[in-house]
Amino acid sequence: MRSVLSSVGALLISAAVLLAGGGLLGTLIAVRAELEGFPLLAIGLMSSAYFAGFVVGCVFTPMLVKRVGHVRVFAALSSLIASCVLMHVLFVNVPVWVILRFATGLGFAGLYILIESWINEQAPNEKRGQILSIYRMVDLAAITTGQFMLSLYDPSDFALFSVVAICVCLAIFPISLSSSKAPIAVTNTSLNLKKLVRMSPLAVVGAFAVGLTNGSFWGMAPVFVQLLGHPIVMVSLFMSVTIASGAILQWPVGYLSDKFGRRQILILMAVGAVAAGGFLNYFATTSGIFLLTGGALYGVFAFQIYGLSAAHANDRAEPTEFVAISGGLLLVYGVGSVIGPSIAPLIMSAFGPSAMFAFTAFVHALLVVYAMFRVSQRAAPDESADYVTMPRPLSMALILRTDPRNIIKRKRKLFRDR
């Protein structure tokens, strides 16, 4: 295990620095936009543009890697992101920021693909689950660190944008100087959404619901805290508490879903997300303690639904269908993430900041109703795929390459063929 970690150490360092910068940037953009007086709808549009760019980056990055290789693409995308980050300071207006957010989303999608595929290439099959768990710990710690960095400087100044750009640039060094062998590029994936809907309609609806709700959260939650009158430090604390609480429950929820069934636990998590949204809608305005409590509850329940949806879809998949199913779910999630941040600001403008969580509660309630309907229509599969934790929806590379469920299914198929 030590030798494996040493081979991916440089990649983990690059990931940590990059994710810290990315975590800071997402919150900083929302905070700075509110300070500049941008309309809520414009702030939501910028978040939608980021997720639209992220989806496009997932599709086109493998093509770029095929042409020029991993290291060159990593350097090019890092340069693109760093330039976009600094241009936010030079051109403070909505149209330019929408374009910059799209380009930034495209760039970050590509960098996640490169790092995660590289890590997976270095991880042997029998150690891959442990390596991915370590990577997710780095993911969580780095994003949380990025939230706390928000209080280092005044968000209305240029300094925090410079910090993000420095983090992105520094991430180039470890991965560029790494002696690890670059992975083989994945460039051939066939997505069949109609077949995915027929195979697991609940998984599709779940992924779309997560896109609507969590996409709104990432784009508008910092603004929500600001509009309640809290200082910047509370913004970073609220985001950190929500992220950390969501990650802590990943493994217990996975275990319960293995034992009691995906759909039953998905319904339980969605019911909890409804309650968390209602709690934030009614009580977040009363005190900081209630605000943080609501954030923790939201992370505990809402952040589990994508992983459960993906696991449920793969329970019904053949080994040769894993790539198409997972890629399709990511695409559905991306579409929801584009739409959600455009709807939430309209609701917030009409009914107040806390109404954003009334929106998430409504979406999760619809998911509960649909999930209960699906339970009544079709029995669970006899064999369940192994649950893989997902603090955030995984990038295309991690989905397409070496998820442990795919490896296990191939081994089972080989055993049956024998």
DRENBAFI-815904 format. One record per residue (C-alpha): x, z, y. Coordinates in steps of 0.1 Angstrom, whole numbers, always signed. Example, Ala and Ser with C-alpha at 12.3 -4.5 7.8 and 13.67 -1.06 7.14 Angstrom:
! residues 2
+123	+78	-45
+137	+71	-11
//
This chain:
! residues 418
+0	+0	+0
+28	+8	+24
+44	-26	+19
+11	-43	+25
+6	-23	+57
+41	-32	+69
+33	-69	+64
+2	-66	+86
+15	-40	+111
+23	-65	+138
-12	-81	+134
-29	-47	+137
-9	-40	+168
-20	-73	+183
-56	-66	+173
-55	-31	+189
-42	-43	+222
-65	-73	+223
-96	-53	+213
-88	-26	+239
-87	-52	+266
-118	-69	+253
-137	-36	+251
-128	-28	+287
-136	-63	+300
-172	-64	+286
-181	-31	+303
-161	-39	+335
-179	-72	+340
-213	-55	+339
-202	-27	+362
-185	-49	+387
-214	-73	+388
-238	-45	+396
-215	-32	+423
-214	-67	+438
-252	-67	+440
-257	-95	+414
-294	-97	+403
-301	-82	+369
-311	-116	+356
-277	-130	+366
-259	-101	+348
-279	-108	+317
-272	-145	+319
-235	-138	+320
-238	-118	+288
-257	-146	+272
-230	-171	+283
-204	-149	+266
-222	-149	+233
-229	-187	+236
-192	-192	+240
-185	-169	+211
-206	-190	+188
-190	-222	+200
-155	-206	+195
-164	-198	+159
-172	-234	+152
-143	-251	+170
-114	-227	+164
-108	-238	+128
-105	-274	+140
-79	-264	+166
-60	-245	+139
-60	-275	+117
-44	-296	+144
-17	-273	+158
-15	-241	+137
-23	-204	+142
+4	-193	+165
-1	-221	+190
-38	-216	+191
-34	-179	+195
-11	-184	+225
-34	-210	+241
-65	-190	+238
-48	-159	+251
-37	-178	+281
-72	-191	+286
-87	-156	+285
-60	-141	+308
-66	-168	+333
-104	-164	+332
-101	-126	+336
-80	-130	+368
-103	-157	+381
-131	-132	+382
-113	-116	+411
-107	-148	+430
-142	-163	+427
-168	-135	+430
-201	-154	+425
-226	-158	+398
-222	-195	+387
-184	-192	+383
-187	-159	+364
-212	-175	+340
-187	-203	+333
-159	-178	+330
-179	-156	+305
-186	-186	+284
-149	-195	+283
-139	-159	+276
-164	-157	+247
-150	-189	+232
-114	-175	+235
-122	-141	+220
-140	-156	+191
-109	-177	+183
-85	-148	+186
-107	-126	+163
-107	-155	+138
-70	-159	+139
-62	-122	+135
-87	-114	+109
-79	-144	+87
-42	-136	+90
-48	-100	+79
-69	-112	+50
-42	-136	+39
-17	-108	+36
-40	-84	+18
-40	-86	-20
-74	-86	-37
-71	-51	-51
-62	-37	-16
-84	-58	+6
-112	-33	+10
-87	-6	+21
-70	-30	+45
-103	-41	+60
-113	-5	+65
-80	+2	+83
-87	-28	+105
-122	-16	+113
-107	+18	+123
-83	+0	+146
-113	-20	+159
-133	+11	+167
-104	+31	+182
-93	+2	+204
-128	-6	+217
-134	+31	+224
-101	+33	+243
-111	+3	+263
-143	+21	+275
-122	+51	+287
-98	+28	+305
-127	+20	+329
-121	+52	+348
-84	+45	+354
-90	+25	+386
-119	+16	+409
-140	-11	+393
-145	-27	+427
-108	-34	+430
-86	-59	+411
-66	-34	+391
-88	-32	+360
-90	-70	+357
-52	-70	+358
-51	-43	+330
-73	-66	+308
-51	-96	+315
-20	-76	+307
-35	-64	+274
-44	-100	+264
-9	-112	+272
+8	-83	+254
-12	-91	+223
+6	-124	+220
+40	-108	+213
+35	-90	+180
+16	-118	+164
+39	-145	+177
+70	-127	+164
+55	-117	+131
+73	-130	+100
+40	-130	+80
+30	-163	+66
+2	-180	+85
-30	-183	+65
-46	-216	+54
-71	-228	+79
-108	-228	+69
-123	-260	+83
-151	-270	+58
-183	-249	+59
-218	-262	+53
-246	-242	+69
-281	-247	+55
-305	-225	+76
-336	-237	+58
-322	-227	+24
-311	-194	+40
-346	-187	+52
-361	-195	+18
-335	-173	+0
-337	-142	+23
-361	-144	+52
-357	-107	+60
-319	-111	+64
-325	-140	+89
-351	-120	+109
-328	-89	+108
-298	-108	+121
-319	-123	+149
-333	-89	+158
-298	-75	+160
-288	-103	+182
-317	-96	+206
-312	-59	+207
-275	-53	+204
-268	-84	+225
-289	-68	+253
-271	-35	+248
-236	-49	+251
-245	-69	+282
-268	-45	+301
-261	-9	+289
-233	-3	+315
-257	-15	+342
-285	+7	+328
-263	+38	+331
-252	+29	+367
-288	+23	+378
-297	+58	+366
-272	+70	+393
-244	+82	+370
-207	+78	+379
-184	+53	+362
-170	+80	+339
-205	+84	+324
-206	+46	+317
-175	+48	+296
-186	+80	+279
-220	+66	+270
-205	+34	+256
-179	+53	+236
-204	+78	+221
-227	+49	+210
-199	+29	+194
-183	+59	+176
-216	+72	+163
-224	+37	+149
-192	+34	+131
-192	+69	+116
-224	+62	+97
-214	+29	+82
-201	+42	+49
-229	+67	+42
-255	+40	+50
-238	+16	+27
-238	+41	-1
-275	+49	+4
-283	+11	+3
-264	+7	-29
-283	+36	-44
-319	+32	-31
-321	-5	-21
-312	-26	+10
-347	-31	+23
-357	+5	+21
-326	+17	+40
-330	-12	+65
-366	-1	+72
-353	+35	+76
-326	+24	+101
-350	+2	+120
-375	+31	+123
-347	+53	+136
-337	+26	+161
-373	+25	+173
-372	+63	+178
-338	+60	+195
-351	+33	+219
-382	+54	+227
-360	+85	+233
-338	+66	+258
-368	+50	+275
-385	+84	+281
-357	+109	+284
-325	+92	+295
-335	+97	+331
-338	+135	+328
-302	+145	+321
-267	+133	+311
-270	+152	+278
-302	+134	+268
-286	+101	+278
-256	+107	+255
-278	+120	+227
-299	+88	+229
-268	+67	+229
-256	+84	+198
-289	+80	+180
-290	+43	+190
-255	+37	+175
-264	+57	+143
-294	+35	+136
-293	+2	+154
-256	-6	+146
-263	-5	+108
-290	-32	+106
-267	-63	+106
-246	-51	+77
-277	-42	+57
-292	-77	+65
-260	-94	+54
-258	-74	+22
-294	-81	+14
-289	-119	+18
-258	-118	-5
-277	-99	-31
-296	-131	-38
-267	-155	-34
-247	-174	-59
-209	-173	-55
-208	-208	-41
-234	-200	-15
-217	-170	+1
-199	-190	+28
-230	-209	+40
-252	-177	+39
-228	-156	+59
-220	-183	+84
-257	-190	+89
-264	-153	+96
-236	-152	+122
-252	-183	+138
-286	-167	+139
-271	-135	+153
-254	-156	+180
-286	-173	+190
-303	-139	+193
-274	-126	+214
-279	-155	+238
-316	-149	+242
-317	-110	+243
-296	-105	+275
-317	-130	+293
-350	-111	+285
-338	-75	+290
-330	-79	+328
-365	-93	+334
-380	-62	+317
-356	-39	+336
-365	-54	+369
-402	-51	+363
-404	-17	+347
-371	+1	+355
-337	+4	+339
-349	+25	+309
-373	-2	+299
-344	-21	+283
-347	+4	+254
-384	+0	+253
-376	-37	+246
-352	-28	+218
-377	-4	+203
-404	-31	+203
-381	-56	+186
-371	-30	+160
-407	-21	+154
-415	-57	+147
-386	-58	+122
-401	-27	+105
-434	-44	+101
-419	-76	+88
-396	-57	+64
-425	-38	+49
-444	-71	+45
-414	-86	+26
-412	-55	+3
-448	-61	-6
-441	-98	-13
-410	-99	-35
-392	-74	-57
-355	-65	-51
-329	-84	-71
-316	-68	-103
-280	-69	-92
-268	-59	-57
-237	-72	-40
-212	-45	-29
-219	-33	+6
-192	-41	+32
-193	-20	+64
-197	-40	+97
-193	-20	+129
-199	-53	+146
-208	-87	+131
-176	-100	+117
-160	-131	+130
-163	-165	+112
-129	-162	+96
-135	-128	+80
-169	-140	+67
-156	-173	+54
-124	-162	+37
-121	-131	+17
-150	-107	+18
-147	-84	-12
-182	-93	-23
-172	-129	-27
-142	-119	-48
-163	-97	-71
-189	-124	-75
-163	-149	-85
-148	-125	-111
-183	-119	-125
-189	-156	-128
-156	-162	-145
-165	-134	-169
-199	-149	-177
-183	-184	-181
-160	-170	-207
//
